[in-house]
Amino acid sequence: MLETGAVQESQSPWAFPVVLAPKKDGTARLCVDYRRLNTITVRDSYPFPSIDSILYSLGNATVFSTLDCSRGFLQIQIVPEDIQKTAFTCHRGLYEFARMPFGLSNSPASFQRLMDTVLGDAKYNFAMAYMDDVVVFSRDFEEHLDHLSIVLARMKEAGLTINPRKVQLASPRINLLGYVVENATITPNDDKLKAILEYPVPGNVKALQRFLGMVGFYRQFIPRCAELSQPLNQLLRNNTPWRWEEEQESAFRALSKAIASTARLHLPDLPKSFVVQTDASDYGVGAVLLQEHHAALCPVAFASRTLNPAERNYSVTEKEYLAIIFALRKFDLYLDGSTFTIQTDHQALSWLQRLHNPSGRLARWALKLQGYSFSVEYRRGSTNVVADALSRAPLPEGGEEGEDPPAQLLAAAQLARDTSMSWGSVVTRQHLIDAQRADGLCQRVSRWLAEQDSADTGMADTGYDSYLLGDDGILLRYIPQAEEDDGSSPFRVVVPRKLRKSFMRYFHDSALAGHSSGRKTYEKLCRIGTWPGMRQDVTKYVRTCPVCQKAKPRGGLPPGRLQPVCANRPWQIVACDVMGPFPRSPRGNQYLFVVTDHFTKWVELFPLRTLTSQRVWERLFETFSRFGFPAQLITDNATYFSSKVFSDSCAVLGIQHKKTSPYHPQANITERVNRNLKIMLVAFTSQHHRDWDLRLAELAFATRTTVNRSTGFTPAFLNLGREATVPVENSLGLRDDHTRRPYAKFAKDLRNRLDVAARSARECLDVARLDQALQYNRGRRNITYCVGDLVLRRTHPLSDASRGFAASLAERWDGPFEVSERLSRLTYRLRRCDTDEETGPVHISDLKAYHPRDQDGDEDDLPPPPQDPDVDAPSGPAPHRYHLRSRGQRNVVATFSVTNP
């Protein structure tokens, strides 16, 4: 830089330190730490082009070139009187910049102004610059050569040089500002995605914020991004303790997978018109900008946000209006000056452009609409899927860290949308007749009826004599039993195979049917239609209904018979757990750490100030150092038991660490001990709750000197070989032993007593375990799942009044999952079918079999529902004339009414 004149020796009173920043190509860039100088610099407010505006300008270009200015900043002269302020020190002395260096707060704005000046009228037309990165874009190769010549000539005239190693010429695909542009579409840059996909599991709030920041850059490509990130956003709230649990792990993996399969957005084609779809929910607004490509509407951009407390009080119409205002603001870059169509699923907004004398906020919104040229088109909610989903999974209001709606509410909203249907969208009378004519059974019956010119044709034994054929060709069946049972019409529609699922769907899935049981659904269907094997089909349909399987409780006895943990010697198997938090004592303790030996039932109690893996392990190590190290340690799934420090410590000492299944504390013996300890704490600390930690030594002694019902001995005797002396025994002299025995004899007697006690304890424990198993298993059944089986997992939601969420109204089961590994007779590891995410261990009592619905190819071939919802249906049934042909009798003509379904 001395040779090029960019740097010169200095005698300035200013001096700043030097740092070397590595480049991607392995070289180093000389940088100066100008932070103190920047704090007193008046900032240049020259604007940078937004990434959206750059991508917008590319339009329908197909040929691209990218240019990188070589040492771009150093090509700008510094005003002579300010040169001394750039002085820096190094091992060779004091130097200063004669040209603009990196690190000055106004360097980027100055260079952006230079590049915009150089490009001139080419900017936005066929060239754009973002600091030292220049992109030239054209519709074809010949045009691109002209555009490239103009840009290069202007850069040469300005004295700018280009780095040849970073030049990309006349390419159909380029990497631009973190995106890949190709074939009029944009996708995220693979290198950027790789950084997110390989991002380690966050260990604190800062790491999580960095991860969500990277994801947020590409959230316009991720459907339901706010919904996926909601469990992670919960950890960013103020005063929320850091607890990385299964819910957060699942959300982290789901976001990573969503990033790996991001959507492809299309670049806008400016001559064409746009379509804006909007929707609003109780807690958010959403919008999607679309444009027609190859005869199909393709997404150009997505947007959503949550409503603030005031906006949530708006009426439904005002919320839908607000969604349109939000969409126009968000997509103003694309819509300003163009004609477009707004599609909304709220029909009342059809008056949007005919509003007379508006007032209040409607008047303000109406003024904002005056600058746009658009038409409003009503669109059914079932066809406005994307905007509807965005409004129900919106971006947080005003940023990335707002609160998203709970996943259970999103699932409930989608469930309501999936199951709400009108009969008119299921089947019409003419469609029923057409389907009957194409059905094999109906064709055979119709032919038989048509051939019955006489009472006896030799075909009466076919069983078709109970069928009727009306004048309009509809086929019914005469069922006299129905009239006798409930007085209803004895004539039933014969449902062809193609429409059977539609009938079952309506009489089971719709809001008017309420997902009834198989028997009730069958009874409802019997009032309208019939087909061979209808009871079996309905039973199977209801049994495989995914909504019912998730919403309804499991029938019969719960699975999972008792599998007792067997210990054969003291301190072979140890269990531990934590109680609390209790009121903070004057000694700063808030938690009680409980350690229990499975064989002797000996208990150790430790008060703790905070819950960390290190503190918990220190107390365990203290216990093991006194009584010996166990072969097996049983804990729950708390974070302080699941950390790497805890697992590594167990592995080093040869301890097998087993964790109980979530929501199944029965597997940990300490849970029973905790219940007894809590009763004793209540009894002795009822007046002084903050002194609970002063009573622990007494409670531990009481537990150790009490005969355990399972073993028949006190924990003290089985663990120490003697009973612990209580103070009253000393006062009464009951423990005085004047016989002096040699150590060898004492040890021999002690060993004999312990051998006898241990054998007796084992026998008592076996009897107790057998009795417990018999009692427990009376209310259980033995079920086993194999690898590959499909199951549902029980949900354990918590109510949240602030969000209007009730756990009692949430789905009871989640899934489906595939059993990926059988960990034991009672615990399994699962893989989610839709995301391939692993989860577990899960206890068998939290599982039930999932019955998938067969894809048998007999899907309904239904016409689209009517487009105009205001067209009234016929007011009543029309009478039809039917011919009932009965074996051995004359034809009987009957006239009656059958209600159109």
N, C-alpha and C positions, 0 to 999 in steps of 0.2 A: 504493500500500500504506500510505502514511502516512494517507490519508483513511479507509481501512477499519479502521485500527488494527492491521494486521498487523505494521507496523514502527513503531518509535518511536525518538526520539533517545536516546543512551546516554552514560553516563559510566563505562562498564565498563573494567576493566584488560585485558580480553580484546579482541583484534582479529584478524580474518581477512580475507584479500583477496577481491575480488569478481570473478566471471567471468560473461559473458553467453553462454548456450547458445541456439542457434537452434531454433525449433519448426518443425513441418511446415507450418504455415499462414503462415510468413514472419515471424511476430513473434519476439521474444526473451524468454527466461526468465532472470530474475535469479537467479544461483546464487552461493553462497559456498563457497570452498575450505576445507572443514572437515576435511581429511585429518589434520592434526596433532591436532585435537580427538577425532577418531574413534579414534585409536590408544590413547587413555587412557579411552575410554568403555566401561562394562560393557555387553555386548551383550544385547539382548532376544531371547530364544529362542522367541518366539511363532511357531508353524509357519505356512507358507503352503500353500494347497491345491495339490496337484500338478496339472499339466496333464492327466494321465491321469484323475485323479478328477473334474475338471471335465467333461471329455468324457464320462466314464462316467455322470455324473449327468444328461446330456441325454437319454439313453435313446431312446425313440421319439417325442420331441417333434417337432412340425412347424411351430410358430409361435414366433418368437424376437423379443426386443427387447433392444437394448444401450443402456446408459446410461453416461455418463462424468461423473464428479464434477468440477465446475469448481473449480479451485484447491483440491483436496481436502485437501492437507496443511495449507494455511493456515486450515482450519476447525477445527483442534484447538489448544486453549490450551496454553501451556507453563507448567509449574510456576513460580511467581514467582521463587523463589530460583535457578532455572537460566536465567532470561532473559538475564542479563548474559553468560553463556557463549556466546551466539549473536551477539555483537557483530561488526560488520564495518565496514570503512572504504571510503569512496568519495570522489569529488571534493567532495562537499557536507558531509563530516564523518564522525562516528562514529554508527552506528545499531545497533539490536538488534531481534530478532524477538520479538514478544509471542505469536505463533502459530508452529506447527511449520513450519520451512522444508524445502526440498529439501537434500540433501547430508549431513544427520545420519545416522549409521549406524543409529539405531533408528527413524527416521521411517517406513520401509516397514512394519516389524512393528507399530508403534503404529497406523498407519492400517488395516492388515489386521484387527487386533483390533477396531477401531471398526466396520468394515464387517460383520464376522461378528456383532457384538453387535446391530447395527441389523437385519440380516436375520433373526436369531433362528431360529425353526423353519422359516422358508422356505428356509434353506440346504440344498442338495442335493435338496430337494423340488421347487421350481420357480424357484429363484434361486441364483446363485453370484456371488461377488465375488473378483476378483483385483486387490488394491489398489483403484485408483479406477475399474476397469472392472467393470461389473455386467451380467450377462446374466439375462434372465427368459425361461423356456421353458415351453411348454404343449403339450397334445396337440391342441387345437383353438382356434378364435378366441374363442368365448364364454368358455371357461375362461381364456384368456390375458388377457382384459379384467379378470377378477377378480384374477388373480395380479399384474398390472401395478398395479392400484389399491392392493393391499396393500403392495407394495414402495415405491411413490411416497409413500404415506401415512407409512410408517416413516421414509423418508429426510427427509420434510418435518418430522416430529416431532423428528428428530435435528438439524435445522438445516443439513442438507447441501443444496448447490445443484448443479444439473446444467447442463452446457454444451449448449445446444440444437443447436449446429452438429454435434455428434458423436452425436446421438441417432438410433437406428434402431428404428422401432416396427413390431410385428406383421409381420415379414418372414419368408418361408420360407427365406431364405438369409442367413447372417451370416459376417463375418470375425471369428474369435475366436482370440486368442493364436497367431497365425501359421497358422491353419487356416481352411478354408472348410467350414462345416457346412450341409448341404442334403440333404433327403430321407433322413434317417437315415444319411447317409454323411459321411465327412470326407475332404478332400483338402488338399494343401498350398496355401498362399496364393500367388497368382500373383505378387504383388510380391516375396515372399521368393524364389520360384523364379527370377524375373528377375535378382535379384542374384547368384544362383549361376550361371545360364546365361551372364551377361555378365562373370563373373569372369575377369580376365586370367590367362594362363598363369603359374603361380607361378615366381618367380625365385630363391627361397631357402626355407629350412626354415620360417621364420615365416609366409610367405605360404601355403605348402602346409598348415601347421597350421590357418590361418584357413579355408582352403577346405574341408578335411576336417571341421572343426568345423561349418561351415554344412551340409555334406552329412549329417553325423551326426545333425543335428536331425530330418531326414526319413528316416533310413535304415529306419524301420519300414515305409515305403511302397515300398522298393526291394528287389525280390528279388535275392539274391546280391550284396548291397552289399559285403560283406566280400571276396568274390572279385574284384569290379571294382576295389576300392581297394587290393588287395594290392601291385601294383607301386609305388604311391605311398607306402604304409606302409613299404616297404623303405627309402626315403630318410629316414625319421624315426628309424631305428635309430642307436644311439650309434656313433661312429667310422666312419660311412658317408659317403664323399665325395659331394658334390652333383653328380649327373650326370643331367640331364634328357634322356633319349634317346627313341627311338621307342616303346619299351614304356610309358614314363611318359606320353608324349603320347597314346597310344591309350587308356590307362586314364583320363586326364583327360577326353577327349572322350566315352568310354563312360559315365562317371559323369554328365557333363552331359546326355547324351541320356537316360540312365535317369531323371534328375530331371525331364526334360521329359515323360516318359511314366509318371509315377508311378501306382501302383496306388490304387484307391479302397477305403477301409476302411469297414465298416459300424458304426454305433453300436450298442451292445448293447441288446437288448430284454429288460429285466429279468425279466418273467414267464416267458420262454422259457428252456429249458435250453441249456447250452453243450456243445460238442464240443471236446476238446483232442486234437490229433494230435501225437505226439512221435516222435523218432527220434534215434539216436546213431550216430556214425561213429568212426573211430580217433582223430580229433583234435577233435571238437566235438559239441555237442548242439543240437538245434533243436526248436522248438515253434510251433504255430499255433493260435490260438483262433478257433473258428468258431461260427456260429449260423445256424439255418435262416431264410431270407427268401425268400418266394415259391417255396417247394418246392425250394430249392437252398441248400446250405451256402455261406455267404459269410464271408470273413475279417474278423475284428474286430481282431486284433493278431498281429504276428509277433515272434519272439524267437529269438536264437541266441547262443552263446558258445563259445570254445575250451576245451579241457580243459587243466588244468595237468599238469605232469609226473607227479604222483602218480596223478591220475585216469586218465591214459593207460594205466596198468598194470592198471586194473580189468578184470574179465572182461566179455565181451560183455553178459551179462545185467545186471551191475552198472551198466554204462554206460547201458543202456536204462532201468534203474531211476532212475539219476541224471537222465536227461532228463525223467522224470516229475516228480521233485522240483523240478528247475529250472523246469519249466512252472508248477507250482503256486505257487511263490514269485513268479514273474513275473506271473502272472495272478490273484494272490490277491484283488485288488480286485474282480474279476468273479466268482470262484468261491466266495468265502467265504459260507457260508450257503445256497448253491444246490446243486441236484443236477445232475451233469454226467457225460459219458461220456469216458473216455480211450481213444483209438484208438492202438495201437502195432503195428508190424510184427514184433515179437518175441513169438512165441507163448508162450515160457516165462513171460512176465509175467501169464499168465492166473491164476497162483496168488497174485497180489499180495495179494488180500484174504483168502486162506486160509493165510497164512504162520503157522506154529506155532513158538513158542520161537525167534524170531530172535535173532541175536547180532551184536555189533560194529556196523558201519555200517548193516547191514540193520535192526537193532533201532532205531537212531536214526531212520532213514528211516521205519520203520513207525509210530513215535510221531508223526511229522509228518503222516502220512496220516490219523490217527485223527480229526482235526478236520474232515475233508471227507466229503461224501456223493457217491460216484461208483461207476461200474461200468467194468470194463475190457473192451475189445472188440478182438479180434485183427483186424488189417487187413493184407492183403498189401502188401509193399514197393512193388510197382508202382502201387498205388493210393494210397500214402501219400507222394505226390510232394513236396508243399510242405515238410513237416517234414524229409523226407530231404534235400532241397536245402539247407535252412537248417542242418542238422547238418554238411553238407559245405562250407558257406560261412559259418561262424559269425562272430559278433562276437568281437573279441579279448577274452580273459579279463580281466575287471575294468576294461575301458575301451575306448577307440577305437584305441589305438596298439599293440595286440598283433600277433602275427604270424598271418597267414592262411595256409591251405594253398596250395601252388603251383597255378597255373592248370592245369598239366599233369596234376596229380593229380586235380583236379576233372574234367577232361575224361576221364581214364582211368576214374574211377568211373562217370561217366555212360555211357561207352562199354560198360562191363561190364553196367550195368543194361539198356541198350538191346538187347544181343545175347544176354542169358541168357534162355532160354525152354525150356519142356518141350514135348514133342510133344503132350501132352494139351491144351495151350492153343492148338495149331495146328489140329488137325482130329481129329474122331472118325469112327468107321466110319459111323454113321448120317448124320452131316453130309456125308460123302463121297457116300453114296448119294443124299441129297437134292440135292446140288449137281449130280451126274451127271444126275438126272432133269430139272433145269432147264437143262441145257447143250444147245445146238443140235446139236453133233456127236454127243454121247451119245444124244440123242433119235433121230437118224437111224439110228444103228447099232442101237439097241434095237428100233426099228420093223422094221428089216430082219431082225434075228434072229427077231423074233416072227412074221414072215410066212413064214419058211422051213419050211413044212410038208412040202415035198418037196425032193429033191436039186437040182431044176432049176426055177427059177421065172422065169428070164430076168433076174434081177438079180445074178447071180453076179459080174459084171464090175465091181461097185462097189468092190471092194477091202476089203469088210468081213468077208471070210470068216475072218480071223485073230482076230476078236473073240469073247469069251465072255460069257454072261450067267448069273449065278448065281441060285440059288433065292431069295436075299434081295434080288435086284435089282442087285447090284454088277456093274459092267462092267469086264472085264479084256481084255488082249490077249496072244495066244500068240506068243512070240518064241523060236523054237527055237535061234537062234544063241547066246543067253545061256547055255543049258544046256551047249552045246558049249564055250563059252569058259571058264567058271569053275565049271561044275557046279551053279550055282544054279537056282532054280525058273524055268522059262521063262514064267511068267505074270506080267504087270505090270498094276498098277492104271492105268486110263485116267483121267488127271487132268483134270477139267473146267476151263474157262477161269477161273472164279471162284477156284479154289484153287491155281492154278499159282504165284502169288507166294508163297503160304504154303509150298508145297513147296520152292521155291527158297530162301526165307528160312530155313527150317529146315536145309536141307542146305548152306547157305553161311554164314548169319549167326550161328547158334547157337554156344555154347561147344563143343559136341560136333563141330561141323563145322570150326571154326577158320579161317573165311574163306579157304578153299582157292581155288586157281586155277579158271578156267572149265572146263578139262579135267577136273580132279579132282572138281569139283562135279557135272559132267555124269555122270561115271562113278558117283558115289554115287547120284544120282537114278535112273540106269538100273536099279539093283537093285530099285527099288520101283515106279516109275511110268513112264508114257510119254504123250506127246501129240504131235501133228504139229508139226514145227518146234521141237522141244524143244532141240536143240543151239544153234540161233540164239538162242532166248530166254534160255537159261542164259548164253551168252557175253555177251549184251547186259546181263543182270542183273548179272553179276560185274564187267563193265567199268564200269558206272555205280554200283557200290557205294561210297558215300561213305567208309565206314570203310577199305576196301582202298586207295582212292585216297590217303588221308591217311597210312596206316600203311606201305604198301609202297614200296620204292624205284622210281625211274623206270627203265624198261627201255630198252635201246639206248644209243647214243652220246649224251652230253650235248649240249644245243644251245649255240649262241653261237660263231660263227666269229670269228677274231681281226680286230679293226679297228684297225690301227696308227695312232698319232698321228704326223702328219707336220709337221715344222718345216723351214722353208726358209732360216732365217738365225739367227745367234746371238741368244739371249735373246728369241726370239719366243714360245716356250712354256716355261714353268717349272713344275716339280713340287716339292713339299715334303712332308715327313713328320717325325714325331717318333719317336725311339727312347728306350726307357727304361720305367720308372725304373731307373737304375743305382744302385749304392751312393753315398750322399751323400758328395761329396768335401769335403776341408777348406775349400774355397772355397764350399761350400754348393750346388754344382751337382748335379743329379739327372737331368736330361734332356738329350738331344742333338737339336738341331733341324737337319735336313738340307735343303739347297736344291740342286736339280739343274737345269741347263739341258739341254733336250731335244736341241738341235742339237750343241753342243760337248761335252756331258757334263761340263762344269765343275761342281765341287762346292764349296759353302760349308758350313762346320760351325760351329755356335754352341752352347756349353753354356748351359743354362738352370736357374735355381733352381726356378722354378714355371712351370706351364703356364697362361697367361692369353692372351686374344686380344690384349691390348695388347703384351705382351712378344714374342709371335710376330710381330705386325705390325711392331714396331720393327726386328727383325732382317731381315725381308723388305725393309722400306724402305731399310735400310742397304745391302743387296745391290743393289737396283734403282738406288740413287743412284750406285753405282760402275759398273754395267754397262748401265744403261738399263732402262726399264719394259717389261715383256712385254705381249703382246696377250692372252695366256691363262695362267691360273694353275690348276694341277690339285692338289687336296688330297683327303683322305678326308673322312668325315662327323663328325669329332671336334667337340666343343662349341666349342673355341677357334677352329675354322675356320668354324663355323656361326653365330657371334654376329652381332648387328646391326652392331657396331663393325667387324668384319672385312668384312662385305658392303658396308657403306657406304664404307669406305676403298677397296675395289676399284672400286666404281662411280665414285667421284670421280676416280680416276686412269685411268678408261677400260679397266680390266682385266676381261676376261671370266673369272669364277670358275666353274670346273667341278669338281664333286665326284664322286668315283667311287662306284659302287654299293656298298652295304653287303655285306660278306663277299666282295668281289671286288677284292682289292688289285692284281691283275695290271695294272689300268689305270693304275697309278701307277709310273713308271720308277724313282722313288726307292726302291721296295721292293727292287729288285735291288741298288741302291747300298748300301742298309742291310745287306744280307746280306754284301757284301764288306767293309764297314766293321766289322761285328761280328767277322769272321774276323781282321782286322788288330788289333782291340782285344784279342781273346783272346791273340794272339801277343805283344803288347807290354805287357800289364797282368796277366799271369797271376800274378805275385807280389805286385802292389800294386794291388788292385782299386779302391781309393778314389782313385787318381791317374789315372783314365781321362781326365779332362778336360785333363791336361797334355800328352797325346799328340795332341790334335786337329790342331794346326798341321802336325805331321809327316805325319799320315795324309792330310790334305787335299793336301799337296804331293805325296805319293806317288801319290795318285789322279790329280792333274792332269798329272803327267809320265809317265803310263803310256799307251801306245798303246791306244786303244779299238778293239776288234775290229769294231764296227759302222761306224765312220767311217774307220779306217785312219790316224788322226792322234791326237796327244795332245790332251787338252782345252786345255792351255796354248797350243799352237800355233794352234788354231782360234779361241781367244778373244783371244790377245795378238798374234798374228802372228809369233811367235818361240817357240822352245823355252825353257823356264825353265832357267836355269843351275844345275847341281848343284855342290856344293863341290869335288868332285874335278876338275872342269873348270878351276876357278881355280887349283888346286894344280899342275896340269900345263900351265897356260897355253894350253889348247886354245881358249879364246874370245878371245884377244888379236887385235884387228883394228886394224892400224896405218893402214889406208886411211881417210882422212877424206872423207866424202861430204856434199854439201850436203843440207839438210833436204828440199828438193824431190825430189831423186833418191832419198833414203832412203824418203820417203813413197811415191813411185811404185813403187819395188821392193817395198815392203811390201804395197802394194795388189795388185800383180800376183801376189805369192806367195799372198795371202789369196784372190784370185779363183780361182786354180788349185786351192788347197786346198779352198775351199768347193764348187767343182764336183765335185771328186773325192769329197769327203765326202758330198755329196748322192747321188752315184751309189752309193757304198758303202752308205749308209743305205737306199737303195731296194732294193739287192740283199739287205741284211740283213733288211729288213722282209718282203720276198717269201719269203726262206728261213724266217724265223720263222713266217710265216703258213702256209706249206706244212706245216711240222712240226706246228704247233698244230692246224691244221684236219683233220689225219688222224684225230684222235680226236674230232671234233665234227661235228655235222650242222646244216644251215641250216634254222631254224624261224622263222617270223614270226607274231606275234599282231596282230590288228586290234582297234580300239576296239570294245568290246562283247563280246569273247570272254571266256569264263569260265576262270579258271586257279586253281591252287593255288600257294602260296608255301612254299618250303622253310623249315623251322624250324631254329634253331641253339641248342637248349637246352643248359644246363650242368648237370652233376650236382651234387647237394647232399646229401652223406651225412647231414648233421644232420637233414634232413627225410625221409630215406629215398627220395630221388628220383634215379633213374638216367636220364641222357640217352639211353642206349641203348634204354630202354623207352618213351620218349616218341614221340608221333606225328612222323613225318618231314615232314609237310606240313600247312599251315594254310589255311583258306579255307572256301568258295570266295570269290574276288575277281573283280571285273569290270574289264577293262582300260579305264581312263578316258582315258589319254593315252599316245601313243607319243613318248617323249622323244628317242630315237635308234634306230638299227637294233638296239641291244642292250639298251636300258633302257626301262622302262615305269613309268607311274604307275598305281596300282590303287585301286579302291574296294571296300571290304568289302561283301558282298551283304547281310548281316544288320544292319549298323549304318550303312552309307553313309559310313564313315570313309575318308578318303583316306590313302594311304601310298605311299612311293616316294622316290627312284628304286629300282627293283628290277632287278637284272641278269637276263637271260633264262636264265642257267644255274641260277637259283634258282626257276624257274617250270616248271610242266608243265600241260598242258591238263586241265581238269576236265570230266567227262562227267556232266551232270545226269540224274537218273532221270526218265523220261517219266511224266507224270500222265495216263494213257490212259483213266481212268475205270473200269478193270477192277479195282477194289480188292476185296480179299477181304471177303466177308460172313461173318465168323466168329462163332460163339456165344461168350459170355464163358467164361473158364476156370472149372473147378470151384471152389466157395467153400471146401470142406472139404479141406485138403491131406492129411488123415489117411486118407481113403477109399482103400483099396488098389485098384489096377488089376487086371484079370483076370490070373491067373497064367500063362496060356498061350493060344495060338491055338486056336480051335474049328474043327473040320473043316466045310467047306462043299461043297456038291454043285453042279457046274457042267456045262453041256452045251456040248460043242465041236462046232460044225457046220463041216464042211469040204466044199468044192465037189466034187460028183460022188460023194460017199461017204455012207454011212449015218451017223446021229447016233452019236457016241461019248460015253458018260457017264463022266466022270472024277471021282473023289473025292480031294481033297487039301487041305492046310492052307495058308492064306495068313495070315501074321502081321499082326495089326492094327497099323497104323502108330502 
